[in-house]
Amino acid sequence: MILVVDNYDSFTFNLVQALEAAGAKLLVRRNDAIDRAGIERLADAGGASGSPLRGVVVSPGPGSPERAGVSVEAIRVAAARSIPLLGVCLGHQSLAAAFGAAIVRAPTLVHGEATPVEHDGTGLLRGVPSPFAAGRYHSLCVYEATLPPELVVTARSADGVIMGLRHVVLPLEGVQFHPESVLTPEGPRILANFLALAGEGSAAALEELAGVDFATRGLVDAAEGTR
């Protein structure tokens, strides 16, 4: 089972639909509908569902990490138990904040644009060409000078804004762009890599997810509120 922390964002629906299409079992909770203790119970025993918690996804959303409910605490639980984590947009910023990095205004507001992203080909970006087009909807970004040694940059925009982070030891990754957006044709591959890491979904469904872009699935872009 994968816990999806929903930061009140319309893109969460796209994430959920894409992950379920690959056979993942999901538990979706708004960021104020579950607390750290509840996440710890899921991690330790699967909660009422009885299913082990194999991964955590922290969704996009409005605002900043300190206003994202349980998002940062969810990341800390995942870190404490080595549970695979994917943070998207606000979730990516929350990953950085959980380890002490600062979130600042981005040099340029990007909303509903696809821009080239270069990356190192590791982790969730394995098998993805570099550069690739990524859909971006954000006005904030991670301030690189404040990154702790535990987090390394895996991807950047052409103007140097951090587009991806990975923990050096734990299975925790974040992407500033939106892999679930139709503006990110390589998004299915990235999500498939996460599901494979988490041990969720069927092999056939993962292969299909990695080979079909979201536009052909009829998933819609809805950009309200993302940061």
N, C-alpha and C positions, 0 to 999 in steps of 0.2 A: 504494500500500500504506500502511496505517496501523499503526503500532506501538502495541500496548496493553500498558502496564506494569501487571501484575496484582499488587496489594498484598495478596495472599492474602485476598481478600474474595469472598463468595458473590455480591455484586452485580455482580462483573465478568462473570459469565455472562450476566446481563440486558443489560449494555452490549454485549457481543460479539454476542449474538443479534439485538439491535435494529439494530446497525450492519451486520451481515451481511445482514439482511433487506432493507436498502436497496442491496445490491449492492457494499458495500465489501469490498475485499480486506484481510484483517487478519493481522498477525503478533502472537501473544500470547506474552509472556514474563513469568515471575515476576520480582519485583524483585531477586532474587539470582541470576538465571539469565542475566543479560546485564550488561555493564559499560559505562562511558562509551565506551570504544574501540569496542566492538561496535555501539553506537548510531551513533557517528560513521561507521563503515564502512557501515551501512545508509543513512545520510543522504547519504554521498558517492557510493555506487555501487549501492545496493540490496542489498548483501550477496550471499549465495549465490542468493537468489531472483531477482536481476536486476531487480526492480521498484523504481522510485524511491519513496523515503519521502515521502509527501504529507502525513502528519499524525501526531501523537502524542497518545495518550490516557493519562492517568495516573489509575488507578482509585481508588475508595474503599479503605479498609482500616483495620486497627486501629493504635493508637499515634499517633505524631507524625512530622513530616517527617524528623527526624534518624534515625528508626528505620525509614524506608521504603525501604531499599535504594538502588537507583539512581534513584529518583523525581526528586530535586532535580537530579541530573546530567543526566537525560533532558530536563528542562525547559531547562537551560542549553544543551544541544546544540540544541534546537529554537530557542531564542532566537538563538544564534550564526548559525544558518542560515535564519532567518525561516520556519521550518516551522510550520504551524498546529498549535496545541496546545489540548486541552481537559483541564482538571484537574477531577475530581469529588470533592467532600468532602475526603478526605486529599490528593487531587491538587490541589485548589484551595488548600489550606493549603501544599502544597509549592511551588506557584507563588509565593505570597507569600514563603515562606522563601528561595526561590532569589534573590529580589531584596532580601533583608535584613530583611523584616518579622518581627515576633515572633508566635508562636502561643501563645494563653493559654486558660485555662478559660473556657468560655462562661458568661454570667450564668445561664443555665438549661439543664439537660440536656434535650435533645429527642431522643426515640428512637421512631421509628415514628409520627410525627404529621405531618399536613398543616397548614401554617400559611400565611397570606397573605404574599406577597413583592411588593414594589413595585420597579420598575426603570425604566431610562431609555430602553428600546427600541432600544438600539444592539447591534451585533455579533450574538452568538448569540441575543440576546433580541429581535431584530427580528421583528415580526409576532406577538409574544406579548402578550396583554392584560395590563394592569397595574391592580390587583394580580392575581396568579394563585396558585392553591394549589400548594405545593411540599412534597414528602415530605422530611423531615429526620431524620437519624440521627447526631447528633454531640454531643460534650461539650466540644470545643475550637473555637476560632474565631480569625480573624485580628484582631490588635490594631491598630485603625485608626491610632492615634497614631504607629505605627512604619512606616506605609506610605511607600515612596519615591515621588517624583514620577512615576516611570515607570508606576506602577500606579494606576488610577482605580477607584472603586467604581461598579459598574453596578446593583447590586441590594441591597436590605436587607429584613430582617424588620420586623414592626411595632414591635419593641422596639429596633431600630437595629443588630442584628447584621449584619455584612457577609455577603451571600448571593451576591455576584458581583463579580468583578474582571476588568479588561481592561488590557492593556498599551497605552499611548497610541500607539505606533507599530507594534509587532510583532503578528502574528496569534496572540496568546497570551491565553487566557481561562480563568477558573475559576469554578465554581459550588459553593457549600457544600451545596446541596440535591442530591437525586438525580433527574436527568431520566429515568433508566431505571426508576424506581419507579412502581408503579400509583397511588401517592399524588400523582403529578405528571402530571395529564392533558395539560399542554402540553409534556411531555418530548419527544415525537416531533418537534415543531416545532424545539426547541432542538438536538436531535441532527441533524436534517435541515439546519439552518443550518450546523452544524459540517462536515458532509460536503460541503455545497456550497462552503464556504470551502476545504476541502482538495482539492476536485476529485475526490472519490471517490463511487461509486455512480451509478446511472442516474437520469435526470431523472424517469422514471415512478415508480421506486421511492422516490425522495426525496419526490415529491408524495404518494404513498400513506403513507409514514412520517409526514409532517407532518399528515396528516388522520385518522389512526387512533390511538386511545389504546392503551396497552399492555394494558389489561384485556381488550380484544377479541382480542388476539394470544395470550392464554394465558400471558403472561410472569408469573412468580411473584415475589413479594417475599420476600427472604431477608436478614434484617437482621443476621446474626451479625457482630459485631466491628467494625462501621463506627464511624468517629469524625467 
